[in-house]
Amino acid sequence: MDFRLMGIDTPLLHTLQHFMDAAGEDSDKSINAPSRNYVRDAKAMAATPADVKEYQNSYVFIVDMPGLKSGDIKVQVEDDNVLLISGERKREEEKEGAKYIRMERRIGKFMRKFTLQENANTDAISAVCQDGVLTVIVQKLPPPEPKKPKTIEVKIA
């Protein structure tokens, strides 16, 4: 409520109005601002490119993971249909007498989430990391057999 519109304009009311306006602006920013976790996850996902292929019997996810050991990579299924690939690339331990002149390789956490198709068999997933490339294979479920028509016997009354 703006007291100036009602014809009341005293220094005290003017100050109160200023505080009310400032509080409204700050609350809008905090409500619309993304959380730190969201920003961290978005950066981790953007920095982890992946290719996804569909074959007749499987889905194949290919992610570049140079310099990572299999223990640094986690492959999980969440909520029965979300494939989560995550991990962390750690900084190499510095040797005495050596210092970085330039550091361009990315370190830190990475993550990708993929929503799996309904026909993905989450019980038949394999993952192999070879030469810095992670390949995750998700087998497809066999297609459901078509339902046969049900014959109902007609009785004579």
C-alpha positions in Angstrom: 0.0 0.0 0.0 1.4 3.4 -1.0 0.6 6.0 1.6 1.5 8.8 -0.7 -1.5 8.0 -2.9 -3.8 8.6 0.1 -2.3 12.1 0.6 -0.3 11.2 3.6 3.3 11.9 3.1 5.4 12.2 6.3 9.1 11.3 6.6 8.2 8.3 8.9 5.7 6.9 6.4 8.1 7.6 3.5 10.8 5.5 5.3 8.4 2.7 6.0 7.3 2.7 2.4 10.9 2.5 1.3 11.5 -0.5 3.5 8.4 -2.3 2.3 9.4 -1.7 -1.3 13.0 -3.0 -0.7 11.7 -6.1 1.1 9.4 -6.9 -1.8 12.3 -6.7 -4.3 14.5 -9.0 -2.2 11.9 -11.6 -1.7 11.2 -11.8 -5.5 14.9 -12.4 -6.1 15.3 -15.2 -3.5 12.1 -17.0 -4.7 13.2 -16.9 -8.4 16.9 -17.5 -7.8 18.1 -21.1 -8.5 19.5 -23.0 -5.6 23.2 -23.7 -5.3 22.6 -27.5 -5.9 20.7 -26.7 -9.1 23.5 -24.5 -10.4 26.1 -27.1 -9.5 24.2 -29.9 -11.2 23.4 -27.9 -14.3 27.1 -27.1 -14.7 28.1 -30.7 -14.1 25.6 -31.9 -16.7 26.5 -29.2 -19.3 30.2 -30.2 -19.0 29.5 -33.9 -19.7 28.6 -34.5 -23.3 27.2 -37.8 -24.3 26.0 -39.7 -27.4 22.9 -42.0 -27.2 22.3 -44.7 -29.8 19.3 -47.0 -30.2 19.8 -50.4 -31.7 17.2 -53.1 -32.3 17.8 -54.8 -28.9 19.4 -52.1 -26.8 20.2 -48.5 -26.0 23.8 -47.4 -25.9 25.1 -44.4 -24.0 28.6 -43.2 -24.8 30.4 -40.6 -22.6 34.0 -39.4 -22.8 35.7 -39.9 -19.4 39.4 -39.3 -20.1 41.8 -40.1 -17.3 39.2 -41.6 -15.0 39.4 -45.0 -13.3 36.3 -47.2 -13.0 36.2 -46.4 -9.3 35.7 -42.7 -10.0 32.5 -43.4 -12.1 29.1 -44.4 -10.8 26.3 -45.8 -13.0 22.9 -46.0 -11.2 19.2 -46.3 -12.0 16.9 -44.0 -10.1 13.1 -44.1 -9.9 13.0 -47.2 -12.1 13.5 -45.2 -15.3 16.3 -42.6 -14.9 19.9 -43.6 -15.8 22.4 -41.6 -13.7 26.0 -41.4 -14.7 28.2 -39.5 -12.2 31.6 -39.2 -10.7 34.4 -36.9 -9.9 37.7 -36.0 -11.6 40.2 -35.1 -8.9 43.2 -32.9 -9.2 46.5 -34.7 -9.5 48.7 -34.5 -6.5 51.4 -31.9 -7.1 55.0 -33.1 -7.1 57.5 -31.1 -5.1 59.2 -28.5 -7.2 56.5 -28.4 -9.9 53.8 -25.8 -10.3 51.1 -25.2 -12.7 51.7 -22.6 -15.4 48.3 -23.3 -17.0 45.4 -25.6 -15.9 42.7 -26.1 -18.5 41.6 -29.7 -17.9 38.3 -29.8 -16.0 38.3 -31.1 -12.5 35.3 -31.7 -10.2 32.1 -33.5 -10.2 30.2 -34.5 -13.4 26.8 -36.0 -13.9 24.3 -36.9 -16.6 20.7 -38.1 -16.2 18.8 -39.9 -19.0 15.1 -40.8 -18.8 14.9 -44.4 -20.1 12.2 -45.6 -22.5 9.4 -47.8 -21.2 10.9 -50.8 -23.0 14.3 -50.5 -21.3 15.3 -53.5 -19.1 16.8 -51.9 -16.0 17.8 -55.3 -14.8 20.1 -55.8 -17.8 22.5 -52.9 -17.8 26.2 -53.2 -18.4 29.0 -50.5 -18.3 32.5 -50.6 -19.6 35.1 -47.9 -19.5 37.9 -48.4 -22.1 40.4 -45.9 -23.4 38.7 -43.0 -21.6 35.2 -43.8 -23.1 32.4 -45.1 -20.9 29.9 -47.2 -22.8 26.6 -48.1 -21.0 24.4 -50.7 -22.6 20.7 -51.0 -21.6 19.0 -54.0 -23.1 15.4 -53.6 -24.3 12.6 -55.7 -23.0 11.1 -58.1 -25.6 8.0 -56.7 -27.2 4.8 -57.9 -25.5 3.0 -60.6 -27.3 -0.2 -59.5 -29.0 -3.3 -60.5 -27.1 -5.2 -63.2 -28.8 -8.9 -62.6 -29.1 -11.0 -64.3 -26.4 -13.8 -66.4 -27.7 -16.9 -66.4 -25.6 -19.3 -69.3 -25.9 -22.9 -68.2 -26.8 -25.5 -70.3 -25.0 -28.9 -71.0 -26.4 -31.7 -70.1 -24.1 
